[in-house]
Amino acid sequence: MMDGTVQAILAPQRAPLAHWGAVRNGTVAAAALAALIVLGSRDLADFDSALVGYTFACLFMTFGVVYRYSVWLSKPPTRKFWVRGVEVLFSPRRWPRLRRPTLIVKALWSKIIAQDFILRRGLTRWIAHMLIAWGCALAAAVTFPLVFGWLHFESGAGAVYRVVLFGYPVSEIPVHGVVGWAVFHALVVSGLMVMPGVMLAMLRRMREGGAVAAQRFERDLLPLLLLFAVSASGLLLWVSYEWLHGYFYGALAQLHALTVIVTLVYLPFGKLFHVFQRPASVGVTFYKEAGDRGEKAVCPVTREAFAAKLQTDDLKGVLEEVGFDYAARTGTGPAWSEISPRGRRMLIGRAHHRARGGRFS
């Protein structure tokens, strides 16, 4: 009774501590980005004041992402996976049989680049996801350096643009040509990738019964609508200056800025946050590989190996940390987490057998 009372008193205090630590981390990250913007733009000499709204949205997004990531890592199961993944990667003596270079390449390809775990759920779903993911990645690679003043273009001699990175000229790009067209239309290409991806995703959510039954507007549909709004308004800007001689360009620019700012502000708190969680799955791959190659946990009931001992030991520690005590009440038997699912079913069957006096009807 005393232990339960102590746990009840201490448990509510863990959340505020994690909260203030996350606030600190988010503030430091946002301040560091602001300092990098000032330094990278040469004391704002290369900073475009017309993009100040985007900049403040990026600073808020940085705070929100780091804040939520810190809270996420403060949870015992997530922290355990994270710590173990780092240990496996940087402790070759403890796990000597792991082929780390091969494992790293395999994990990066499967979890980040190709994301073949989505392909197993359906080809159309994978195509939609890849179009959205890599279209957004391309847009981010172009947009953020431009907004922060780290990258800009200057007119050179003739039909050439000079690429200036952090105040230093790095190359020259011909205005006319494949390379020039690709560089100056990168955001157009990203929009043409994201929009079909969003349409395929929306089509799946309207037609598949499982998706319709489980989806929520703010979690599943709102991110798609925001991405569609950003891409559509950006493509309208391209149409305006390419074929309409800049007609309605000012109004479209304001609309596009609004959609981008809203999306950046929303990003840390919605489903799009998984973009930042996904790299952590690489560490999970290391953890599973180390468990598969290490010692196995043997169920004391069935006498059969059923899981990696590394995982069962970590599970016991995490359960204790979150306040769940699955140890045997007598102090002599195994903990519940040490017993395999089959062994648990056998124990429950035996208990029912004893409760009924050895009779079944």
C-alpha positions in Angstrom: 0.0 0.0 0.0 2.8 2.3 0.9 4.6 1.7 -2.4 1.5 2.4 -4.3 1.0 5.7 -2.4 4.6 6.8 -3.1 4.2 6.0 -6.8 1.0 8.0 -7.0 2.7 11.0 -5.3 5.8 10.9 -7.5 4.2 10.1 -10.9 2.5 13.5 -11.5 5.8 15.2 -10.9 7.6 13.5 -13.8 5.5 15.3 -16.4 6.3 18.9 -15.4 10.0 18.0 -15.3 9.9 16.6 -18.8 7.8 19.6 -19.9 10.2 22.2 -18.7 13.2 20.3 -20.0 11.4 20.2 -23.4 10.7 24.0 -23.2 14.4 24.6 -22.5 15.5 22.4 -25.4 13.0 24.0 -27.8 14.1 27.5 -26.8 17.8 26.7 -27.2 17.1 25.2 -30.7 15.1 28.2 -31.8 17.8 30.6 -30.5 20.5 28.6 -32.2 18.6 28.7 -35.5 18.1 32.5 -35.2 21.9 32.9 -34.6 22.7 30.8 -37.6 20.3 32.9 -39.7 22.1 36.0 -38.7 25.6 34.5 -39.2 24.7 32.7 -42.5 23.2 35.8 -44.0 26.1 38.0 -43.1 24.4 40.0 -40.4 21.1 39.9 -42.4 22.8 41.5 -45.4 21.6 38.7 -47.6 18.3 38.3 -45.8 15.1 39.1 -47.7 12.8 41.1 -45.5 9.8 40.0 -47.6 10.3 36.5 -46.2 10.3 37.5 -42.5 6.9 35.7 -42.0 8.4 32.5 -43.2 11.3 32.9 -40.9 9.3 33.4 -37.8 7.2 30.4 -38.8 10.4 28.3 -39.1 11.6 29.5 -35.7 8.2 28.5 -34.1 8.3 25.2 -36.0 11.9 24.5 -34.7 10.8 25.2 -31.1 7.7 23.0 -31.5 9.6 20.1 -33.1 12.4 20.1 -30.5 9.8 20.5 -27.7 7.7 17.5 -28.8 10.7 15.4 -29.7 12.1 16.0 -26.2 8.8 15.0 -24.6 8.7 12.0 -26.8 12.2 10.9 -25.8 11.4 11.4 -22.1 9.0 8.5 -22.3 10.7 5.4 -20.9 10.0 3.0 -23.8 11.1 5.6 -26.4 14.2 6.5 -24.4 15.2 2.8 -24.0 14.9 2.2 -27.8 16.9 5.4 -28.4 19.7 4.6 -25.9 20.0 1.0 -27.0 20.2 2.0 -30.7 23.0 4.3 -30.0 24.8 1.7 -27.8 24.5 -0.9 -30.6 25.8 1.5 -33.2 28.8 2.7 -31.2 29.7 -0.3 -29.0 31.4 -2.9 -31.4 33.0 -4.8 -28.5 29.6 -5.6 -26.9 28.0 -6.7 -30.2 31.0 -7.9 -32.2 29.0 -10.0 -34.7 27.0 -7.1 -36.1 28.0 -5.9 -39.6 27.5 -2.2 -38.9 28.2 -0.7 -42.4 25.9 -3.2 -44.1 23.3 -2.7 -41.4 23.4 1.1 -41.6 23.1 1.0 -45.4 20.2 -1.5 -45.2 18.4 0.5 -42.5 18.8 3.8 -44.3 17.5 2.3 -47.6 14.6 0.5 -46.0 13.4 3.1 -43.5 14.4 6.4 -45.0 15.0 6.2 -48.8 12.8 3.5 -50.3 10.5 3.1 -47.3 9.6 -0.4 -48.4 7.6 -1.1 -45.3 4.9 1.0 -46.9 5.2 -0.9 -50.1 4.1 -4.0 -48.2 0.8 -2.2 -47.4 0.0 -1.5 -51.1 1.6 -0.2 -54.3 -0.7 2.8 -54.6 -0.1 3.8 -51.0 3.6 3.6 -51.5 3.6 5.7 -54.6 1.5 8.4 -52.9 3.8 8.4 -49.9 7.0 8.6 -52.0 5.6 11.4 -54.1 4.7 13.4 -51.0 7.8 12.6 -49.1 10.4 13.4 -51.7 8.4 16.3 -53.1 8.4 17.9 -49.7 12.1 17.0 -49.2 12.9 18.8 -52.4 10.9 21.8 -51.5 12.5 22.0 -48.0 16.0 21.7 -49.5 15.4 24.7 -51.7 13.1 26.9 -49.5 14.9 26.9 -46.1 18.3 28.1 -47.4 16.6 30.8 -49.4 14.4 32.0 -46.5 17.3 32.0 -44.0 19.4 34.1 -46.4 22.0 31.3 -46.6 21.6 31.0 -50.4 20.8 33.5 -53.1 21.5 34.1 -56.8 23.2 37.1 -58.4 23.4 38.1 -62.0 26.7 37.3 -63.7 28.2 38.2 -66.9 26.0 37.3 -69.8 23.0 34.9 -69.3 24.5 33.4 -66.1 23.4 33.4 -62.5 26.0 33.2 -59.8 25.1 30.9 -56.8 26.1 32.5 -53.5 26.2 30.3 -50.4 26.8 31.9 -47.0 28.2 34.9 -48.8 30.7 33.0 -51.0 30.2 32.4 -54.7 30.3 28.6 -55.3 29.2 28.2 -59.0 27.6 29.7 -62.0 24.4 28.5 -63.7 23.5 29.3 -67.3 20.0 30.8 -67.4 19.1 28.7 -70.5 19.7 25.0 -70.2 18.6 21.9 -68.4 20.5 22.7 -65.2 19.2 26.2 -65.0 15.7 25.1 -65.7 15.9 22.4 -63.0 17.3 24.8 -60.4 14.9 27.6 -61.0 11.9 25.3 -61.3 12.7 22.9 -58.4 9.7 24.2 -56.4 7.5 23.6 -59.4 8.7 20.1 -59.7 8.1 19.5 -56.0 4.5 20.8 -56.3 3.9 18.6 -59.3 5.1 15.6 -57.2 3.1 16.5 -54.0 -0.2 17.2 -55.6 -0.7 13.8 -57.3 0.6 12.1 -54.1 -2.0 14.0 -52.0 -4.8 13.1 -54.5 -3.9 9.4 -54.3 -3.8 9.5 -50.6 -7.2 11.2 -50.4 -8.6 8.7 -52.9 -7.5 5.9 -50.6 -9.0 7.5 -47.6 -12.3 8.0 -49.4 -12.6 4.5 -50.8 -10.9 2.0 -48.4 -13.3 1.0 -45.6 -10.5 0.5 -43.0 -9.1 4.0 -43.6 -12.6 5.6 -43.5 -13.5 3.9 -40.3 -10.4 4.9 -38.4 -9.5 8.3 -39.8 -10.0 11.7 -38.0 -10.1 15.0 -39.8 -7.5 16.8 -37.7 -5.1 13.8 -37.8 -5.4 12.3 -41.2 -7.2 14.7 -43.6 -6.0 18.1 -42.4 -2.3 17.4 -43.2 -3.2 16.4 -46.8 -5.4 19.5 -47.3 -2.5 21.7 -46.1 0.0 20.1 -48.4 -2.4 20.4 -51.3 -3.0 24.1 -50.5 0.7 24.8 -50.4 1.4 23.0 -53.6 -1.6 24.4 -55.5 -1.0 28.0 -54.5 2.7 27.6 -55.4 1.9 26.2 -58.8 -0.6 29.1 -59.4 2.3 31.5 -58.8 4.2 29.7 -61.5 1.2 29.9 -63.9 0.9 33.6 -63.1 4.4 34.7 -64.0 4.9 32.1 -66.8 1.8 32.6 -68.8 -0.4 35.4 -67.3 2.3 38.1 -67.2 2.1 38.3 -63.4 -1.6 38.8 -63.3 -2.9 38.4 -59.6 0.7 37.5 -58.6 0.6 39.7 -55.5 -2.6 38.2 -54.1 -1.4 34.7 -55.0 1.9 35.3 -53.2 0.0 36.4 -50.0 -2.2 33.3 -50.3 0.8 31.0 -50.7 2.6 32.6 -47.8 -0.4 32.1 -45.6 -0.7 28.4 -46.5 3.0 27.8 -45.9 3.0 29.6 -42.5 0.0 27.7 -41.3 1.6 24.4 -42.4 4.9 25.2 -40.6 3.0 26.2 -37.4 0.9 23.0 -37.6 3.8 20.6 -38.4 5.1 20.0 -34.9 1.7 19.2 -33.5 0.1 17.0 -36.1 0.7 13.8 -38.1 3.5 15.5 -40.1 5.6 15.3 -37.0 6.4 11.7 -37.9 8.8 13.1 -40.5 11.2 13.8 -37.6 10.4 10.6 -35.8 11.1 8.3 -38.8 15.0 8.5 -38.6 14.8 7.0 -35.1 13.5 3.8 -36.7 17.1 3.2 -37.9 18.1 2.7 -34.3 15.3 0.3 -33.8 16.7 -1.8 -36.7 20.1 -1.9 -34.8 18.3 -2.9 -31.6 16.4 -5.8 -33.3 19.5 -7.1 -35.0 21.5 -7.1 -31.8 18.7 -9.0 -30.1 18.4 -11.5 -32.9 22.2 -12.2 -32.7 22.4 -12.2 -28.9 21.2 -14.5 -26.2 17.6 -15.7 -26.3 15.1 -15.5 -23.4 13.7 -19.0 -22.4 10.2 -19.2 -21.0 10.3 -21.0 -17.6 6.9 -22.6 -18.3 7.4 -24.0 -21.8 11.2 -24.2 -21.7 11.3 -22.7 -25.2 13.1 -19.6 -26.5 10.6 -16.9 -27.4 12.3 -13.5 -27.6 15.7 -11.8 -27.4 16.9 -11.6 -23.8 18.0 -8.1 -24.4 14.4 -7.1 -25.1 12.9 -8.9 -22.2 15.4 -7.4 -19.8 14.8 -4.0 -21.1 11.0 -4.6 -20.9 11.3 -5.4 -17.2 13.2 -2.2 -16.6 10.7 -0.1 -18.5 7.8 -1.6 -16.7 9.3 -0.8 -13.4 10.1 2.7 -14.5 6.5 3.4 -15.5 5.1 1.9 -12.2 4.0 -1.6 -13.3 5.2 -4.4 -11.1 4.8 -7.7 -12.9 7.1 -9.7 -10.4 5.7 -12.8 -8.8 3.8 -12.0 -5.5 5.5 -14.9 -3.7 9.0 -13.5 -4.6 10.1 -17.0 -5.9 8.5 -17.3 -9.3 9.4 -15.6 -12.6 8.1 -12.2 -13.5 5.2 -12.1 -15.9 7.3 -10.4 -18.5 9.7 -13.3 -18.5 7.0 -15.8 -19.6 6.1 -16.3 -23.2 2.6 -15.7 -24.5 2.1 -19.5 -24.8 3.4 -19.9 -21.3 0.9 -17.3 -20.0 -2.0 -19.1 -21.6 -0.8 -22.4 -20.0 -0.7 -20.8 -16.6 -4.1 -19.2 -17.0 -5.5 -22.6 -18.1 -3.9 -24.3 -15.1 -5.4 -21.7 -12.7 -8.8 -22.2 -14.2 -8.3 -26.0 -13.8 -7.5 -25.6 -10.1 -10.3 -23.2 -9.5 -12.8 -25.7 -10.9 -11.4 -28.5 -8.7 -9.8 -30.3 -11.6 -13.1 -30.7 -13.4 -14.0 -29.4 -16.9 -17.6 -29.3 -18.3 
